[in-house]
Amino acid sequence: MDKIAMKDVRKSYQMGHHRIDALNEFSFEIKAGEFAVVLGPSGSGKTTFLNILGGLESADEGEVIVGGKNIAGFSEHRLTEYRRYKVGFIFQFFNLLPTLTAEENVSLSTEMVKNHGQGRVPSEVLEQVGLGDRISHYPGQLSGGQQQRVAIARALAKNPELVLADEPTGSLDVQTGIDVLTVMRQMNRETGQTIVIVTHNSAIAGIADRVIRVSGGKVYQTIINDDPFEPDEVDW
């Protein structure tokens, strides 16, 4: 994957008699392997951006370039393939199945890609995120931070080129959030997977290689961090 970019992307929604412009001439670019943060307040368009980049929604106009291909022109079948093999999602509220163990939740991800010879051993990924002794535990037996680590393992286990995280620390206390971000940064450095986090928390910007600030559906600033902080060095 060479780079990830959007060029003049527009996306609007019809709300009754009103049209809401979620993205308006939204343009950005990041390099493969970067740990990037898209920072903006509620209503700035960052979740819409993430959904379009992840192939969950389609842009009304513009280009969405991933690995040299414009996914904005993909058919629904090709978008399904893109989501399955190229993208891992990490959600704020974990989205784990309560009746499955940590290992079984991660296995759901690897089962999706095994026909492509893709994917990692679930127990090994859980070990990497510090849950080697919790693989047989159900979500209800895990803390919030541990559940988020399972969600991270699930996203990483299928070995996607791109990992997208929507407010991954939003429902966690500060220390647990630091622990989760430390795991994500470590995995980014070890695997070279591109990670994009959308958040309203400006403190997270300090740990990113690239920070993209958004407001009103547009990018208004891009910052390159040549020497990003470690999560435990940030003034939370």
N, C-alpha and C positions, 0 to 999 in steps of 0.2 A: 504494500500500500504506500504510494508515493506521498500523497497529501489528502487532506479533507477540506472541502471548500463549499461555500454557498455564494452564488452570484446573483444579486438583485432578486432575491426570493420574496414573493408576496404571498400572504395567506390571510384570508378574511373569513368571518363567520356571520351568518345572518341570525340576529337575535330579535325575533318579532319583526318590527318595522325598521330596525336599526342594523346597520352593518358595522361589525367590529373588525378593524384592521389589526390583526395580531402581529403580523410581520409586514414590513414595508421597505422594500429595497434592502433587504437584509443580506449583507455580504461579510464573509470572514474566511480565514484560511489558517489551518494548523498543519504542522509537519507530522508525519507518521512517527509514532513512538513518544510523542509528547504527553505530558500530564497537563491538561488544560482545564481552566475554570471559566465558565460563562457566568458572569455576575450581574445581577439586576434585581430590582424590587419586584414585588408581586404585580402581575399585569404587564410586565415589560416584554413578554413574548418568549421568554427563555424555555418554558416547557413546550410551547408550540415548536420552537426551533429543535428541541431534542426529539420530539415525536417525528418531525419530518426527516431529520438526519437518521433516525432509527428505522425509517420506513413504515411507521405506524400511521402516518398521515401523508397526504400528497400536497405539494405546493400548488398554488394557483398559477404562478408564473415563476420563471427563473430556473437556475441550474443548481443541482446538488451533486457535487463531484466527490466520489469515493473511489480510490484506487484507479483513477483515470476514467471512470465511467459515470455518466450522468444518470443517477438512479431516479431522477424526476421523470424520466421517460420510460421507466420499467413498467411492464405489465404486472398485474396482481400476482401472477405466478412467480415472476422473477423477484418481486419484492418479498414474497414469502421465503424464497430461497436465500435472499440477502439477509433477512432477519434470522433465519435458522443457522446459517453458517458463518456469517461475517460479524454479527453484532451480539453482544451480551448486555443485558439490562440489569441495573440495580435500582430498586425503587425505595422510596422513603419508608414505606410501611411493610417492607420485606416480601410480602406476597408468598409466604411459604405455605405448603399444604399441611394442616395441623395433624393429619392422620399418618404422615410419613416421617420417618426419622431424618436427621440431618443428612446422613449418607444417601437416603432414598430421594430426598429433595434435590440433592446435587445430581444424582443419577438420572433424574428426569431430563436434565440438560444434555448429558452426554449421550443418552439414548437417541436424541434427535439427530446427532451428527455421526454416529458410529458407522453408518453406511458409506460415509466419505473418508473413513479411516481417520477421523478427527476426534479429538476429545482426550481427556486425561483421566487417570484413576481417581474417582471421587474421594476415597479415603486419603489419598496423598495430598490432594488440594486442601482438604479440611485440615490436615496436619500443618500445611504451610500457613494457613490463616490462624493457627493456634487452637484448633478444635479437635486435635487428634484423640482426646479423651472424651469427646462428646458425640462421636459419630452415630451412636445408637440412641441418642436422646431425641425426643420429640420437641417441636417448637415451644410448646407450653412448659417444657422443663428447662428452657434456656432463657437467659436474660436478654434484654433488648439488643445489647451490643453483640452478644453471641449469635442471635438471630440474624443481625445484619452481616456478620461474618459468614454465616451460611449462605446468605444471599450473594455475597461477594464471590464465595467459592463456586456457587451455581453459575454465575456469570462467566467466571474465568475457566471453569472446567471444560467447556466445549472448545476452548482455545480460539476465541474469536479475535479478529484483527482489531476490532473497535469495541470498547466498553463504555456504555453511557450510563451515568448515574444521576438520578433526579433527587436532589436534596438528601443525600445518603446519611447525613448526620442530623437531619431536621427533627427527628423524634428522640434523640439521644441526649444524655447529659454531656457536659463539656469533656470530662475525662474519657468517657466511652467514645465520644466523637473523635477525640485525638487518637485513640487506639485504632479505630476503624480506618481513619485517614492514613495512619502509619502503615497499616496492612496494604491499603490500596497503592500507596506510593512505592512500597517495597515490591509489590507484584509488578507494577509498571516498570521498575528498574530491572527486575530479574527477567521478565518475559518480553519486554519491548512492545507490549500491547499499548495502543493509543487509548488513553482514558480521558473522557470529557465529563466533567461534573457541572451541573447547573445548580446555582445556589443564590440565596440572598445574603449569605453570611460573608461579609467582606474579609473576615479573618482568614478564611480558607484561601484567599487569593495569594497570600504570602508563600504558600507551599507549591504553587503552580509554576510550570515552565512558561506558560503563556496565559494571560488573563484577558478575556474579552468582555468588556463592559457594554451592557445593552440597556436601552430605555426607549419606550414608545415604539417597540418593534424594530428598532434599528441598532446597529453597532456604532457606538460613538467613540470608543477608545480600545486600542489593543496594546498590551504591555508585555514585553519579553523580560522574564526574570532569568538573568544569567546565573544567579546563585540563590535558588529558592531555599527557604527555610525548611527544616524538618518540622513536622507537625507539633512536636513538643517544645519547639523554640518560639512558636507564635504566641503573641500576647492575646490570649483569648479573653 
